[in-house]
């Protein structure tokens, strides 16, 4: 893609973003590899829509380690808090009882990605 085509895609993406057509804007930002535009969409999902998992996907595309670490820390905090709130005293559960733990598919995928990323960093 030449520079003129890239500039046109970025401008059109910005117009769509300003018109609140975020799904269409992100497609153009990704095609143009426009990091600032991708960042704006990621911030919108994270701060405005309160959808950190969607934002995380975009932050990873632009390698925003600070935001990735922040979301991962918030997920771990929420997970630990959930565990502490739902913990059962050991004497209340017989040793031979199995406890079924249901994990949301998106959380499972995110956990697998985190483990995979951490293996690469070791």
SVG drawing of the C-alpha trace seen along z (x, -y; Angstrom):
<svg xmlns="http://www.w3.org/2000/svg" viewBox="-22 -13 36 52">
<polyline fill="none" stroke="black" stroke-width="0.4" points="0.0,0.0 1.4,-3.4 1.5,-6.4 -1.4,-8.2 -3.7,-5.2 -2.7,-4.8 -3.4,-8.5 -6.9,-8.2 -7.7,-5.1 -6.6,-6.9 -8.7,-9.9 -11.7,-7.8 -11.2,-5.8 -11.0,-9.1 -14.2,-10.3 -16.0,-7.0 -14.6,-7.1 -15.9,-10.6 -19.3,-9.5 -19.3,-6.7 -18.9,-4.0 -16.2,-2.2 -16.4,1.2 -15.9,-0.3 -13.2,-2.6 -11.1,0.1 -11.1,2.1 -9.6,-0.9 -7.1,-1.6 -6.0,2.0 -5.7,2.0 -3.6,-1.2 -1.6,0.0 -2.5,-3.3 -1.3,-2.8 -2.9,-6.0 -6.3,-5.1 -6.1,-1.6 -5.1,-3.1 -8.2,-5.4 -10.5,-2.5 -8.8,-0.4 -9.2,-3.3 -12.8,-3.7 -13.5,0.0 -11.6,-0.1 -12.6,-3.3 -16.0,-4.1 -17.6,-0.7 -15.8,1.0 -14.8,4.0 -11.2,4.7 -11.0,8.0 -11.9,6.4 -9.5,3.5 -6.8,6.0 -6.9,7.5 -6.2,4.1 -3.6,3.1 -1.7,6.3 -1.8,5.4 0.0,2.1 2.2,3.6 1.0,1.2 2.6,3.1 1.5,0.6 -2.1,1.1 -1.8,4.8 -0.2,5.1 -2.9,2.9 -5.7,5.1 -3.9,8.3 -3.5,6.9 -7.1,5.9 -8.2,9.4 -6.0,11.0 -7.3,8.7 -10.9,9.5 -10.1,13.2 -8.4,13.3 -11.3,11.3 -13.8,13.7 -11.9,16.6 -11.7,15.1 -15.4,14.2 -16.5,17.7 -13.9,19.7 -15.4,22.5 -14.0,23.5 -12.1,26.8 -14.1,28.5 -17.4,27.8 -16.3,29.9 -15.5,33.6 -12.1,34.5 -13.6,36.9 -16.0,34.3 -15.1,32.9 -15.9,29.2 -16.8,28.3 -15.4,24.9 -17.0,23.2 -14.7,20.9 -16.0,18.4 -14.5,19.3 -13.1,15.8 -11.3,16.0 -9.9,19.4 -8.6,18.1 -7.1,15.1 -5.4,17.2 -4.0,19.5 -2.6,16.5 -1.0,15.1 0.6,18.4 1.9,18.7 3.2,15.2 4.9,15.8 6.6,19.0 8.1,16.9 9.5,14.3 11.3,16.9"/>
</svg>
